[in-house]
């Protein structure tokens, strides 16, 4: 079943009035949609509410070109639904939405850069545990997310964060980015103090690919707000309290990982012997 159907099934409970039947399978009204096997098209049907009588085997429901709104919907949970894509405009007309959970799905990309546009009351956006490989330019910075406080993107497959990706989020407090295989980073990855004065923490996995951040002009701010959650020996250490040589990035720190693993093995061996 598609995300459109899931969304509207949840949202329909907030719509007032008497919606019209979609396919009229029981003969209690005039259908307003074109109904086929698995696909229902209610395009340009002058609808103001979600139609009723949608067959349970529907996998595609088209509602574009209507005037449907969900004025009271504040929280939408779509986690763990095996969602592979988000149709354009799927979150339009949700003026009071505060929480959007999209975690633990199979999203590989967010093709529409305006997918979250004008969700001005959104406070929590959870995209963790998907398979996102990239983010469209401006998807957060140009979406008028003025009240967003929590943005979760950890446990994805992101290899690059463009400078300015998290700009224009004036209320953001926490951005979770750990356990992404980042290879390309820039000084504009973390929003500046002027952009996001309430930023508390930007979590990340600290690897050798982050070395360029130490030369950033704003490192005093960036380093203090960026928190390493891996490797384990610098867990929850701010970036400006550590250095790449502690991560095993060549030089004197190249054998750090080996010594750490050896220590664990010796500890486990002692437990086994004593048992």
MARNU-273321 format. One record per residue (C-alpha): residue in one letter; y, z, x. Coordinates in nm, 4 decimals. Layout:
<recs>
@res = a	c2 = Y	c3 = Z	c1 = X
...
</recs>
This chain:
<recs>
@res = x	c2 = 0.0000	c3 = 0.0000	c1 = 0.0000
@res = x	c2 = 0.3393	c3 = -0.0944	c1 = 0.1446
@res = x	c2 = 0.6215	c3 = 0.1389	c1 = 0.2372
@res = x	c2 = 0.8303	c3 = 0.0001	c1 = -0.0484
@res = x	c2 = 0.5789	c3 = 0.1263	c1 = -0.3014
@res = x	c2 = 0.5488	c3 = 0.4624	c1 = -0.1290
@res = x	c2 = 0.9252	c3 = 0.5071	c1 = -0.1207
@res = x	c2 = 0.9786	c3 = 0.4183	c1 = -0.4813
@res = x	c2 = 0.6882	c3 = 0.6259	c1 = -0.6013
@res = x	c2 = 0.8542	c3 = 0.9308	c1 = -0.4482
@res = x	c2 = 1.2073	c3 = 0.8395	c1 = -0.5425
@res = x	c2 = 1.1352	c3 = 0.7477	c1 = -0.9027
@res = x	c2 = 1.1074	c3 = 1.1112	c1 = -1.0028
@res = x	c2 = 1.4801	c3 = 1.1512	c1 = -0.9409
@res = x	c2 = 1.5911	c3 = 0.8627	c1 = -1.1629
@res = x	c2 = 1.7228	c3 = 0.9445	c1 = -1.5059
@res = x	c2 = 1.6797	c3 = 0.7324	c1 = -1.8177
@res = x	c2 = 1.3906	c3 = 0.5226	c1 = -1.9438
@res = x	c2 = 1.2824	c3 = 0.2601	c1 = -1.6885
@res = x	c2 = 1.1529	c3 = -0.0701	c1 = -1.8214
@res = x	c2 = 0.7864	c3 = -0.1696	c1 = -1.7832
@res = x	c2 = 0.7153	c3 = -0.3946	c1 = -1.4873
@res = x	c2 = 0.4066	c3 = -0.5806	c1 = -1.6061
@res = x	c2 = 0.3436	c3 = -0.4328	c1 = -1.9518
@res = x	c2 = -0.0312	c3 = -0.4037	c1 = -1.9048
@res = x	c2 = -0.0621	c3 = -0.1885	c1 = -2.2160
@res = x	c2 = 0.1668	c3 = -0.3915	c1 = -2.4407
@res = x	c2 = 0.4344	c3 = -0.1282	c1 = -2.4961
@res = x	c2 = 0.7391	c3 = -0.3320	c1 = -2.3977
@res = x	c2 = 0.8679	c3 = -0.6502	c1 = -2.2411
@res = x	c2 = 0.7849	c3 = -0.6974	c1 = -1.8742
@res = x	c2 = 1.0783	c3 = -0.7535	c1 = -1.6400
@res = x	c2 = 0.8855	c3 = -0.8596	c1 = -1.3302
@res = x	c2 = 0.6664	c3 = -1.1432	c1 = -1.2143
@res = x	c2 = 0.3236	c3 = -0.9925	c1 = -1.1613
@res = x	c2 = 0.0445	c3 = -1.1331	c1 = -0.9482
@res = x	c2 = -0.2570	c3 = -0.9908	c1 = -0.7694
@res = x	c2 = -0.1250	c3 = -0.7175	c1 = -0.5432
@res = x	c2 = 0.2350	c3 = -0.8468	c1 = -0.5563
@res = x	c2 = 0.5076	c3 = -0.7571	c1 = -0.8040
@res = x	c2 = 0.8455	c3 = -0.9314	c1 = -0.7869
@res = x	c2 = 1.1364	c3 = -0.7772	c1 = -0.9766
@res = x	c2 = 1.3972	c3 = -0.9689	c1 = -0.7790
@res = x	c2 = 1.7378	c3 = -1.0218	c1 = -0.9456
@res = x	c2 = 1.6230	c3 = -0.8563	c1 = -1.2693
@res = x	c2 = 1.9455	c3 = -0.6578	c1 = -1.3313
@res = x	c2 = 1.7533	c3 = -0.3320	c1 = -1.2948
@res = x	c2 = 1.9285	c3 = 0.0033	c1 = -1.2592
@res = x	c2 = 1.6051	c3 = 0.2076	c1 = -1.2545
@res = x	c2 = 1.2608	c3 = 0.1635	c1 = -1.1019
@res = x	c2 = 1.0358	c3 = -0.0130	c1 = -1.3565
@res = x	c2 = 0.7278	c3 = 0.1603	c1 = -1.4926
@res = x	c2 = 0.3750	c3 = 0.0290	c1 = -1.5421
@res = x	c2 = 0.3335	c3 = -0.0847	c1 = -1.1791
@res = x	c2 = -0.0392	c3 = -0.1547	c1 = -1.1200
@res = x	c2 = -0.2074	c3 = 0.0922	c1 = -0.8818
@res = x	c2 = -0.3418	c3 = -0.1899	c1 = -0.6617
@res = x	c2 = 0.0117	c3 = -0.3135	c1 = -0.5799
@res = x	c2 = 0.0677	c3 = -0.3603	c1 = -0.2070
@res = x	c2 = 0.4036	c3 = -0.5413	c1 = -0.2266
@res = x	c2 = 0.6884	c3 = -0.4530	c1 = -0.4623
@res = x	c2 = 1.0088	c3 = -0.6568	c1 = -0.4383
@res = x	c2 = 1.3230	c3 = -0.5023	c1 = -0.5864
@res = x	c2 = 1.6007	c3 = -0.6888	c1 = -0.4063
@res = x	c2 = 1.9051	c3 = -0.8099	c1 = -0.5943
@res = x	c2 = 1.9205	c3 = -0.5144	c1 = -0.8344
@res = x	c2 = 2.1430	c3 = -0.2077	c1 = -0.8770
@res = x	c2 = 1.8847	c3 = 0.0674	c1 = -0.8303
@res = x	c2 = 2.0108	c3 = 0.3929	c1 = -0.6812
@res = x	c2 = 1.8546	c3 = 0.7333	c1 = -0.6208
@res = x	c2 = 2.1588	c3 = 0.9591	c1 = -0.6347
@res = x	c2 = 1.9706	c3 = 1.2910	c1 = -0.6068
@res = x	c2 = 1.7087	c3 = 1.2116	c1 = -0.3413
@res = x	c2 = 1.7703	c3 = 1.4442	c1 = -0.0451
@res = x	c2 = 1.4392	c3 = 1.4488	c1 = 0.1461
@res = x	c2 = 1.1928	c3 = 1.1674	c1 = 0.2029
@res = x	c2 = 0.8637	c3 = 1.2276	c1 = 0.3857
@res = x	c2 = 0.6652	c3 = 0.9198	c1 = 0.4864
@res = x	c2 = 0.4747	c3 = 1.0700	c1 = 0.7778
@res = x	c2 = 0.1115	c3 = 0.9775	c1 = 0.8507
@res = x	c2 = 0.1076	c3 = 0.6654	c1 = 0.6318
@res = x	c2 = -0.0017	c3 = 0.4075	c1 = 0.8935
@res = x	c2 = 0.3304	c3 = 0.2278	c1 = 0.8427
@res = x	c2 = 0.3619	c3 = -0.0672	c1 = 1.0789
@res = x	c2 = 0.7071	c3 = -0.1914	c1 = 0.9715
@res = x	c2 = 1.0127	c3 = -0.1014	c1 = 0.7661
@res = x	c2 = 1.1466	c3 = -0.3716	c1 = 0.5313
@res = x	c2 = 1.5153	c3 = -0.4584	c1 = 0.5504
@res = x	c2 = 1.7263	c3 = -0.2457	c1 = 0.3181
@res = x	c2 = 1.4485	c3 = 0.0018	c1 = 0.2421
@res = x	c2 = 1.6838	c3 = 0.3009	c1 = 0.2767
@res = x	c2 = 1.9829	c3 = 0.1493	c1 = 0.0987
@res = x	c2 = 2.1412	c3 = 0.3386	c1 = -0.1919
@res = x	c2 = 2.0297	c3 = 0.6835	c1 = -0.0783
@res = x	c2 = 2.3710	c3 = 0.8527	c1 = -0.0568
@res = x	c2 = 2.2439	c3 = 1.2132	c1 = -0.0483
@res = x	c2 = 1.9492	c3 = 1.1704	c1 = 0.1883
@res = x	c2 = 1.9436	c3 = 1.4543	c1 = 0.4423
@res = x	c2 = 1.5924	c3 = 1.4395	c1 = 0.5873
@res = x	c2 = 1.3833	c3 = 1.1344	c1 = 0.6733
@res = x	c2 = 1.0359	c3 = 1.1889	c1 = 0.8213
@res = x	c2 = 0.8702	c3 = 0.8757	c1 = 0.9601
@res = x	c2 = 0.6571	c3 = 1.0449	c1 = 1.2240
@res = x	c2 = 0.2918	c3 = 0.9778	c1 = 1.2992
@res = x	c2 = 0.2850	c3 = 0.6153	c1 = 1.1847
@res = x	c2 = 0.2227	c3 = 0.2917	c1 = 1.3753
@res = x	c2 = 0.5758	c3 = 0.1534	c1 = 1.4026
@res = x	c2 = 0.6157	c3 = -0.0675	c1 = 1.7098
@res = x	c2 = 0.9723	c3 = -0.1799	c1 = 1.6450
@res = x	c2 = 1.2690	c3 = -0.1296	c1 = 1.4162
@res = x	c2 = 1.3640	c3 = -0.4908	c1 = 1.3614
@res = x	c2 = 1.6651	c3 = -0.4275	c1 = 1.1360
@res = x	c2 = 1.9484	c3 = -0.2658	c1 = 1.3364
@res = x	c2 = 2.1076	c3 = -0.1576	c1 = 1.0072
@res = x	c2 = 1.7970	c3 = 0.0185	c1 = 0.8733
@res = x	c2 = 1.9702	c3 = 0.3611	c1 = 0.8863
@res = x	c2 = 2.3244	c3 = 0.2381	c1 = 0.8240
@res = x	c2 = 2.5539	c3 = 0.4541	c1 = 0.6133
@res = x	c2 = 2.3090	c3 = 0.7419	c1 = 0.5694
@res = x	c2 = 2.6136	c3 = 0.9605	c1 = 0.6215
@res = x	c2 = 2.4476	c3 = 1.2804	c1 = 0.4974
@res = x	c2 = 2.1357	c3 = 1.2400	c1 = 0.7123
@res = x	c2 = 2.0750	c3 = 1.5470	c1 = 0.9259
@res = x	c2 = 1.7153	c3 = 1.5024	c1 = 1.0423
@res = x	c2 = 1.5561	c3 = 1.1739	c1 = 1.1523
@res = x	c2 = 1.1993	c3 = 1.2032	c1 = 1.2791
@res = x	c2 = 1.0413	c3 = 0.9006	c1 = 1.4485
@res = x	c2 = 0.8066	c3 = 1.0815	c1 = 1.6847
@res = x	c2 = 0.4436	c3 = 0.9797	c1 = 1.7404
@res = x	c2 = 0.4782	c3 = 0.6114	c1 = 1.6622
@res = x	c2 = 0.4419	c3 = 0.3236	c1 = 1.9074
@res = x	c2 = 0.8053	c3 = 0.2190	c1 = 1.9387
@res = x	c2 = 0.8549	c3 = -0.0024	c1 = 2.2417
@res = x	c2 = 1.2285	c3 = -0.0706	c1 = 2.2052
@res = x	c2 = 1.5333	c3 = 0.0182	c1 = 1.9981
@res = x	c2 = 1.7763	c3 = -0.2407	c1 = 1.8586
@res = x	c2 = 2.1264	c3 = -0.2256	c1 = 1.9989
@res = x	c2 = 2.3479	c3 = -0.0098	c1 = 1.7808
@res = x	c2 = 2.0686	c3 = 0.1258	c1 = 1.5615
@res = x	c2 = 2.2104	c3 = 0.4796	c1 = 1.5902
@res = x	c2 = 2.5560	c3 = 0.4318	c1 = 1.7426
@res = x	c2 = 2.6729	c3 = 0.1846	c1 = 1.4755
@res = x	c2 = 2.5106	c3 = 0.3386	c1 = 1.1669
@res = x	c2 = 2.7722	c3 = 0.5985	c1 = 1.0664
@res = x	c2 = 2.5280	c3 = 0.8870	c1 = 1.1136
@res = x	c2 = 2.8107	c3 = 1.1362	c1 = 1.1257
@res = x	c2 = 2.6065	c3 = 1.4443	c1 = 1.0281
@res = x	c2 = 2.2841	c3 = 1.3768	c1 = 1.2174
@res = x	c2 = 2.1752	c3 = 1.6904	c1 = 1.4043
@res = x	c2 = 1.8105	c3 = 1.6294	c1 = 1.5023
@res = x	c2 = 1.6755	c3 = 1.2984	c1 = 1.6335
@res = x	c2 = 1.3089	c3 = 1.2893	c1 = 1.7350
@res = x	c2 = 1.1757	c3 = 0.9952	c1 = 1.9364
@res = x	c2 = 0.9162	c3 = 1.1670	c1 = 2.1549
@res = x	c2 = 0.5609	c3 = 1.0391	c1 = 2.1989
@res = x	c2 = 0.6494	c3 = 0.6707	c1 = 2.1691
@res = x	c2 = 0.6256	c3 = 0.3779	c1 = 2.4118
@res = x	c2 = 0.9926	c3 = 0.3342	c1 = 2.4985
@res = x	c2 = 1.0512	c3 = 0.1984	c1 = 2.8487
@res = x	c2 = 1.4297	c3 = 0.1538	c1 = 2.8325
@res = x	c2 = 1.7247	c3 = 0.3249	c1 = 2.6678
@res = x	c2 = 2.0421	c3 = 0.1168	c1 = 2.6657
@res = x	c2 = 2.3675	c3 = 0.2832	c1 = 2.7597
@res = x	c2 = 2.5448	c3 = 0.3949	c1 = 2.4437
@res = x	c2 = 2.2298	c3 = 0.4085	c1 = 2.2284
@res = x	c2 = 2.3149	c3 = 0.7636	c1 = 2.1165
@res = x	c2 = 2.6936	c3 = 0.7279	c1 = 2.1066
@res = x	c2 = 2.8938	c3 = 0.8001	c1 = 1.7908
@res = x	c2 = 2.6710	c3 = 1.0867	c1 = 1.6816
@res = x	c2 = 2.9403	c3 = 1.3558	c1 = 1.6655
@res = x	c2 = 2.7189	c3 = 1.6264	c1 = 1.5116
@res = x	c2 = 2.3961	c3 = 1.5699	c1 = 1.7058
@res = x	c2 = 2.2479	c3 = 1.8825	c1 = 1.8649
@res = x	c2 = 1.8967	c3 = 1.7831	c1 = 1.9729
@res = x	c2 = 1.7583	c3 = 1.4484	c1 = 2.0912
@res = x	c2 = 1.3888	c3 = 1.4542	c1 = 2.1784
@res = x	c2 = 1.2779	c3 = 1.1784	c1 = 2.4169
@res = x	c2 = 0.9911	c3 = 1.3328	c1 = 2.6151
@res = x	c2 = 0.6618	c3 = 1.1513	c1 = 2.6713
@res = x	c2 = 0.8079	c3 = 0.8027	c1 = 2.6709
@res = x	c2 = 0.7287	c3 = 0.5859	c1 = 2.9767
@res = x	c2 = 1.0939	c3 = 0.5231	c1 = 3.0612
@res = x	c2 = 1.1451	c3 = 0.2820	c1 = 3.3496
@res = x	c2 = 1.5105	c3 = 0.1844	c1 = 3.3139
@res = x	c2 = 1.7831	c3 = 0.4421	c1 = 3.2534
@res = x	c2 = 2.1576	c3 = 0.4484	c1 = 3.2933
@res = x	c2 = 2.4408	c3 = 0.6990	c1 = 3.3013
@res = x	c2 = 2.5211	c3 = 0.6226	c1 = 2.9368
@res = x	c2 = 2.1751	c3 = 0.7209	c1 = 2.8140
@res = x	c2 = 2.2880	c3 = 1.0750	c1 = 2.7294
@res = x	c2 = 2.5981	c3 = 1.0871	c1 = 2.5066
@res = x	c2 = 2.9084	c3 = 1.2288	c1 = 2.6714
@res = x	c2 = 3.0765	c3 = 1.5563	c1 = 2.5813
@res = x	c2 = 3.3544	c3 = 1.3629	c1 = 2.4084
@res = x	c2 = 3.1028	c3 = 1.1708	c1 = 2.1978
@res = x	c2 = 2.8686	c3 = 1.4586	c1 = 2.1085
@res = x	c2 = 3.0389	c3 = 1.7932	c1 = 2.1792
@res = x	c2 = 2.7663	c3 = 1.9913	c1 = 1.9994
@res = x	c2 = 2.4761	c3 = 1.8481	c1 = 2.1979
@res = x	c2 = 2.2442	c3 = 2.1301	c1 = 2.2996
@res = x	c2 = 1.9414	c3 = 1.9545	c1 = 2.4477
@res = x	c2 = 1.8255	c3 = 1.6066	c1 = 2.5460
@res = x	c2 = 1.4560	c3 = 1.6451	c1 = 2.6291
@res = x	c2 = 1.2776	c3 = 1.4017	c1 = 2.8564
@res = x	c2 = 0.9785	c3 = 1.3576	c1 = 3.0866
@res = x	c2 = 1.1133	c3 = 1.3715	c1 = 3.4410
@res = x	c2 = 0.9716	c3 = 1.0921	c1 = 3.6560
@res = x	c2 = 1.0867	c3 = 0.9161	c1 = 3.9697
@res = x	c2 = 1.2467	c3 = 0.6453	c1 = 3.7534
@res = x	c2 = 1.5178	c3 = 0.8960	c1 = 3.6579
@res = x	c2 = 1.6521	c3 = 0.9255	c1 = 4.0140
@res = x	c2 = 1.9605	c3 = 0.7058	c1 = 3.9389
@res = x	c2 = 2.0858	c3 = 0.9699	c1 = 3.6937
@res = x	c2 = 2.1626	c3 = 1.2062	c1 = 3.9828
@res = x	c2 = 2.4399	c3 = 0.9701	c1 = 4.0974
@res = x	c2 = 2.6129	c3 = 0.9538	c1 = 3.7581
@res = x	c2 = 2.9810	c3 = 1.0576	c1 = 3.7447
@res = x	c2 = 2.9092	c3 = 1.2766	c1 = 3.4413
@res = x	c2 = 2.6070	c3 = 1.4444	c1 = 3.6007
@res = x	c2 = 2.7527	c3 = 1.7949	c1 = 3.5553
@res = x	c2 = 2.7264	c3 = 1.7451	c1 = 3.1772
@res = x	c2 = 2.4272	c3 = 1.5118	c1 = 3.1735
@res = x	c2 = 2.2222	c3 = 1.7267	c1 = 3.4105
@res = x	c2 = 2.2927	c3 = 2.0463	c1 = 3.2214
@res = x	c2 = 2.1968	c3 = 1.9019	c1 = 2.8797
@res = x	c2 = 1.8922	c3 = 1.7040	c1 = 2.9966
@res = x	c2 = 1.5795	c3 = 1.9191	c1 = 2.9932
@res = x	c2 = 1.2563	c3 = 1.8260	c1 = 3.1735
@res = x	c2 = 0.9414	c3 = 1.8896	c1 = 2.9681
@res = x	c2 = 0.7101	c3 = 1.7363	c1 = 3.2249
@res = x	c2 = 0.5690	c3 = 1.7584	c1 = 3.4876
@res = x	c2 = 0.4395	c3 = 2.1013	c1 = 3.4020
@res = x	c2 = 0.5783	c3 = 2.2804	c1 = 3.7100
@res = x	c2 = 0.9365	c3 = 2.2067	c1 = 3.5986
@res = x	c2 = 0.8766	c3 = 2.2533	c1 = 3.2254
@res = x	c2 = 1.2025	c3 = 2.3297	c1 = 3.0418
@res = x	c2 = 1.4076	c3 = 2.2980	c1 = 3.3592
@res = x	c2 = 1.7519	c3 = 2.1360	c1 = 3.3267
@res = x	c2 = 1.7890	c3 = 1.8221	c1 = 3.5342
@res = x	c2 = 2.0616	c3 = 1.9745	c1 = 3.7489
@res = x	c2 = 1.8291	c3 = 2.2631	c1 = 3.8474
@res = x	c2 = 1.5633	c3 = 2.0360	c1 = 3.9909
@res = x	c2 = 1.5404	c3 = 1.7231	c1 = 4.2070
@res = x	c2 = 1.3152	c3 = 1.4174	c1 = 4.2400
@res = x	c2 = 1.1375	c3 = 1.5575	c1 = 4.5449
@res = x	c2 = 0.9925	c3 = 1.8286	c1 = 4.3180
@res = x	c2 = 0.8422	c3 = 1.5570	c1 = 4.1001
@res = x	c2 = 0.6459	c3 = 1.4005	c1 = 4.3842
@res = x	c2 = 0.8904	c3 = 1.1167	c1 = 4.4489
@res = x	c2 = 0.8047	c3 = 1.0456	c1 = 4.8115
@res = x	c2 = 0.9413	c3 = 1.2286	c1 = 5.1133
@res = x	c2 = 0.8678	c3 = 1.5971	c1 = 5.1423
@res = x	c2 = 0.7648	c3 = 1.6213	c1 = 4.7792
@res = x	c2 = 0.4989	c3 = 1.3504	c1 = 4.7876
@res = x	c2 = 0.2123	c3 = 1.5967	c1 = 4.8108
@res = x	c2 = 0.3480	c3 = 1.8387	c1 = 4.5516
@res = x	c2 = 0.1165	c3 = 1.7120	c1 = 4.2789
@res = x	c2 = -0.1885	c3 = 1.7327	c1 = 4.5056
@res = x	c2 = -0.1146	c3 = 2.0939	c1 = 4.5973
@res = x	c2 = -0.0568	c3 = 2.1853	c1 = 4.2352
@res = x	c2 = -0.3860	c3 = 2.0295	c1 = 4.1225
@res = x	c2 = -0.5678	c3 = 2.1935	c1 = 4.4133
@res = x	c2 = -0.4313	c3 = 2.5347	c1 = 4.3123
@res = x	c2 = -0.5568	c3 = 2.4873	c1 = 3.9566
@res = x	c2 = -0.9017	c3 = 2.3814	c1 = 4.0792
@res = x	c2 = -0.9248	c3 = 2.6842	c1 = 4.3090
@res = x	c2 = -0.8251	c3 = 2.9138	c1 = 4.0229
@res = x	c2 = -1.0839	c3 = 2.7633	c1 = 3.7875
@res = x	c2 = -1.3478	c3 = 2.7847	c1 = 4.0622
@res = x	c2 = -1.2798	c3 = 3.1542	c1 = 4.1098
@res = x	c2 = -1.3220	c3 = 3.2134	c1 = 3.7375
@res = x	c2 = -1.6529	c3 = 3.0253	c1 = 3.7378
@res = x	c2 = -1.7845	c3 = 3.2168	c1 = 4.0396
@res = x	c2 = -1.6855	c3 = 3.5556	c1 = 3.8948
@res = x	c2 = -1.8618	c3 = 3.4680	c1 = 3.5684
</recs>
